[in-house]
């Protein structure tokens, strides 16, 4: 088993969290755009 410092773990977790945030953010934006397009049609 690898022994990694807590700082490295914290950084990794933070990056994963940020990626999840951007994914959900992008999905929300896409949904919003779709709704807007349907509204203009």
Biopython code that builds the backbone (N, CA, C, O; Angstrom):
import numpy as np
from Bio.PDB.StructureBuilder import StructureBuilder

atoms = [
    (1, "UNK", "N", (0.841, -1.196, 0.000)),
    (1, "UNK", "CA", (0.000, 0.000, 0.000)),
    (1, "UNK", "C", (0.880, 1.252, 0.000)),
    (1, "UNK", "O", (1.903, 1.314, 0.683)),
    (2, "UNK", "N", (0.465, 2.225, -0.767)),
    (2, "UNK", "CA", (1.239, 3.460, -0.848)),
    (2, "UNK", "C", (0.910, 4.371, 0.316)),
    (2, "UNK", "O", (-0.246, 4.518, 0.713)),
    (3, "UNK", "N", (1.957, 4.977, 0.853)),
    (3, "UNK", "CA", (1.728, 5.945, 1.927)),
    (3, "UNK", "C", (1.846, 7.335, 1.321)),
    (3, "UNK", "O", (2.928, 7.762, 0.918)),
    (4, "UNK", "N", (0.744, 8.020, 1.264)),
    (4, "UNK", "CA", (0.722, 9.358, 0.676)),
    (4, "UNK", "C", (0.426, 10.368, 1.765)),
    (4, "UNK", "O", (-0.397, 10.128, 2.648)),
    (5, "UNK", "N", (1.099, 11.488, 1.693)),
    (5, "UNK", "CA", (0.875, 12.539, 2.685)),
    (5, "UNK", "C", (-0.544, 13.069, 2.610)),
    (5, "UNK", "O", (-1.162, 13.054, 1.546)),
    (6, "UNK", "N", (-1.057, 13.534, 3.729)),
    (6, "UNK", "CA", (-2.424, 14.069, 3.766)),
    (6, "UNK", "C", (-2.632, 15.242, 2.816)),
    (6, "UNK", "O", (-3.732, 15.457, 2.305)),
    (7, "UNK", "N", (-1.569, 15.992, 2.588)),
    (7, "UNK", "CA", (-1.679, 17.135, 1.680)),
    (7, "UNK", "C", (-2.002, 16.687, 0.264)),
    (7, "UNK", "O", (-2.812, 17.304, -0.428)),
    (8, "UNK", "N", (-1.349, 15.590, -0.160)),
    (8, "UNK", "CA", (-1.584, 15.074, -1.514)),
    (8, "UNK", "C", (-3.019, 14.582, -1.636)),
    (8, "UNK", "O", (-3.704, 14.850, -2.623)),
    (9, "UNK", "N", (-3.460, 13.858, -0.614)),
    (9, "UNK", "CA", (-4.837, 13.344, -0.624)),
    (9, "UNK", "C", (-5.825, 14.500, -0.706)),
    (9, "UNK", "O", (-6.781, 14.463, -1.480)),
    (10, "UNK", "N", (-5.584, 15.515, 0.095)),
    (10, "UNK", "CA", (-6.477, 16.675, 0.135)),
    (10, "UNK", "C", (-6.557, 17.323, -1.246)),
    (10, "UNK", "O", (-7.634, 17.698, -1.711)),
    (11, "UNK", "N", (-5.397, 17.446, -1.892)),
    (11, "UNK", "CA", (-5.344, 18.049, -3.217)),
    (11, "UNK", "C", (-6.134, 17.221, -4.220)),
    (11, "UNK", "O", (-6.891, 17.758, -5.028)),
    (12, "UNK", "N", (-5.944, 15.894, -4.155)),
    (12, "UNK", "CA", (-6.643, 15.005, -5.085)),
    (12, "UNK", "C", (-8.145, 15.103, -4.889)),
    (12, "UNK", "O", (-8.898, 15.242, -5.853)),
    (13, "UNK", "N", (-8.577, 15.030, -3.641)),
    (13, "UNK", "CA", (-10.008, 15.113, -3.344)),
    (13, "UNK", "C", (-10.577, 16.440, -3.826)),
    (13, "UNK", "O", (-11.680, 16.495, -4.370)),
    (14, "UNK", "N", (-9.820, 17.498, -3.622)),
    (14, "UNK", "CA", (-10.269, 18.830, -4.034)),
    (14, "UNK", "C", (-10.450, 18.870, -5.555)),
    (14, "UNK", "O", (-11.445, 19.395, -6.055)),
    (15, "UNK", "N", (-9.472, 18.307, -6.287)),
    (15, "UNK", "CA", (-9.554, 18.290, -7.746)),
    (15, "UNK", "C", (-10.761, 17.500, -8.221)),
    (15, "UNK", "O", (-11.468, 17.926, -9.134)),
    (16, "UNK", "N", (-10.997, 16.343, -7.600)),
    (16, "UNK", "CA", (-12.146, 15.512, -7.975)),
    (16, "UNK", "C", (-13.437, 16.275, -7.723)),
    (16, "UNK", "O", (-14.354, 16.250, -8.544)),
    (17, "UNK", "N", (-13.501, 16.949, -6.591)),
    (17, "UNK", "CA", (-14.683, 17.743, -6.263)),
    (17, "UNK", "C", (-14.907, 18.840, -7.283)),
    (17, "UNK", "O", (-16.041, 19.084, -7.695)),
    (18, "UNK", "N", (-13.841, 19.505, -7.695)),
    (18, "UNK", "CA", (-13.955, 20.580, -8.680)),
    (18, "UNK", "C", (-14.449, 20.043, -10.011)),
    (18, "UNK", "O", (-15.265, 20.675, -10.681)),
    (19, "UNK", "N", (-13.943, 18.852, -10.400)),
    (19, "UNK", "CA", (-14.366, 18.254, -11.662)),
    (19, "UNK", "C", (-15.853, 17.945, -11.628)),
    (19, "UNK", "O", (-16.571, 18.192, -12.597)),
    (20, "UNK", "N", (-16.312, 17.403, -10.503)),
    (20, "UNK", "CA", (-17.738, 17.080, -10.364)),
    (20, "UNK", "C", (-18.560, 18.348, -10.478)),
    (20, "UNK", "O", (-19.612, 18.354, -11.117)),
    (21, "UNK", "N", (-18.086, 19.425, -9.859)),
    (21, "UNK", "CA", (-18.804, 20.702, -9.892)),
    (21, "UNK", "C", (-18.916, 21.207, -11.324)),
    (21, "UNK", "O", (-19.980, 21.662, -11.744)),
    (22, "UNK", "N", (-17.823, 21.128, -12.071)),
    (22, "UNK", "CA", (-17.849, 21.624, -13.446)),
    (22, "UNK", "C", (-18.755, 20.762, -14.305)),
    (22, "UNK", "O", (-19.440, 21.274, -15.191)),
    (23, "UNK", "N", (-18.766, 19.439, -14.051)),
    (23, "UNK", "CA", (-19.625, 18.546, -14.826)),
    (23, "UNK", "C", (-21.087, 18.902, -14.614)),
    (23, "UNK", "O", (-21.840, 19.041, -15.578)),
    (24, "UNK", "N", (-21.490, 19.049, -13.360)),
    (24, "UNK", "CA", (-22.891, 19.367, -13.063)),
    (24, "UNK", "C", (-23.230, 20.758, -13.589)),
    (24, "UNK", "O", (-24.337, 20.997, -14.073)),
    (25, "UNK", "N", (-22.277, 21.662, -13.491)),
    (25, "UNK", "CA", (-22.477, 23.036, -13.965)),
    (25, "UNK", "C", (-22.712, 23.035, -15.471)),
    (25, "UNK", "O", (-23.615, 23.710, -15.966)),
    (26, "UNK", "N", (-21.882, 22.262, -16.206)),
    (26, "UNK", "CA", (-22.030, 22.180, -17.659)),
    (26, "UNK", "C", (-23.372, 21.566, -18.032)),
    (26, "UNK", "O", (-24.040, 22.034, -18.954)),
    (27, "UNK", "N", (-23.767, 20.506, -17.307)),
    (27, "UNK", "CA", (-25.044, 19.855, -17.579)),
    (27, "UNK", "C", (-26.195, 20.825, -17.362)),
    (27, "UNK", "O", (-27.127, 20.892, -18.163)),
    (28, "UNK", "N", (-26.119, 21.575, -16.271)),
    (28, "UNK", "CA", (-27.168, 22.545, -15.953)),
    (28, "UNK", "C", (-27.256, 23.599, -17.054)),
    (28, "UNK", "O", (-28.349, 23.997, -17.458)),
    (29, "UNK", "N", (-26.103, 24.042, -17.530)),
    (29, "UNK", "CA", (-26.083, 25.056, -18.585)),
    (29, "UNK", "C", (-26.683, 24.506, -19.874)),
    (29, "UNK", "O", (-27.434, 25.199, -20.561)),
    (30, "UNK", "N", (-26.346, 23.247, -20.201)),
    (30, "UNK", "CA", (-26.886, 22.632, -21.413)),
    (30, "UNK", "C", (-28.400, 22.537, -21.332)),
    (30, "UNK", "O", (-29.105, 22.848, -22.291)),
    (31, "UNK", "N", (-28.897, 22.101, -20.166)),
    (31, "UNK", "CA", (-30.347, 21.990, -19.973)),
    (31, "UNK", "C", (-31.008, 23.355, -20.123)),
    (31, "UNK", "O", (-32.060, 23.481, -20.750)),
    (32, "UNK", "N", (-30.386, 24.364, -19.545)),
    (32, "UNK", "CA", (-30.922, 25.725, -19.615)),
    (32, "UNK", "C", (-30.983, 26.181, -21.077)),
    (32, "UNK", "O", (-31.972, 26.773, -21.509)),
    (33, "UNK", "N", (-29.914, 25.900, -21.834)),
    (33, "UNK", "CA", (-29.875, 26.289, -23.238)),
    (33, "UNK", "C", (-30.965, 25.583, -24.031)),
    (33, "UNK", "O", (-31.617, 26.190, -24.880)),
    (34, "UNK", "N", (-31.164, 24.275, -23.744)),
    (34, "UNK", "CA", (-32.202, 23.520, -24.437)),
    (34, "UNK", "C", (-33.570, 24.133, -24.176)),
    (34, "UNK", "O", (-34.371, 24.295, -25.096)),
    (35, "UNK", "N", (-33.830, 24.472, -22.927)),
    (35, "UNK", "CA", (-35.117, 25.078, -22.567)),
    (35, "UNK", "C", (-35.298, 26.399, -23.300)),
    (35, "UNK", "O", (-36.387, 26.695, -23.792)),
    (36, "UNK", "N", (-34.240, 27.189, -23.374)),
    (36, "UNK", "CA", (-34.310, 28.484, -24.051)),
    (36, "UNK", "C", (-34.594, 28.297, -25.537)),
    (36, "UNK", "O", (-35.375, 29.047, -26.123)),
    (37, "UNK", "N", (-33.950, 27.283, -26.153)),
    (37, "UNK", "CA", (-34.155, 27.023, -27.574)),
    (37, "UNK", "C", (-35.595, 26.608, -27.837)),
    (37, "UNK", "O", (-36.213, 27.058, -28.802)),
    (38, "UNK", "N", (-36.127, 25.745, -26.970)),
    (38, "UNK", "CA", (-37.516, 25.301, -27.123)),
    (38, "UNK", "C", (-38.460, 26.485, -26.995)),
    (38, "UNK", "O", (-39.476, 26.558, -27.686)),
    (39, "UNK", "N", (-38.122, 27.402, -26.118)),
    (39, "UNK", "CA", (-38.974, 28.569, -25.904)),
    (39, "UNK", "C", (-39.012, 29.478, -27.124)),
    (39, "UNK", "O", (-40.036, 30.107, -27.393)),
    (40, "UNK", "N", (-37.897, 29.558, -27.874)),
    (40, "UNK", "CA", (-37.844, 30.451, -29.023)),
    (40, "UNK", "C", (-38.437, 29.805, -30.263)),
    (40, "UNK", "O", (-38.794, 30.509, -31.207)),
    (41, "UNK", "N", (-38.550, 28.485, -30.284)),
    (41, "UNK", "CA", (-39.083, 27.798, -31.460)),
    (41, "UNK", "C", (-40.559, 28.096, -31.661)),
    (41, "UNK", "O", (-41.166, 27.596, -32.608)),
]
sb = StructureBuilder()
sb.init_structure("model")
sb.init_model(0)
sb.init_chain("A")
sb.init_seg("    ")
for serial, (resi, resn, name, xyz) in enumerate(atoms, 1):
    if name == "N":
        sb.init_residue(resn, " ", resi, " ")
    sb.init_atom(name, np.array(xyz, "f"), 0.0, 1.0, " ", f" {name:<3s}", serial, name[0])
structure = sb.get_structure()
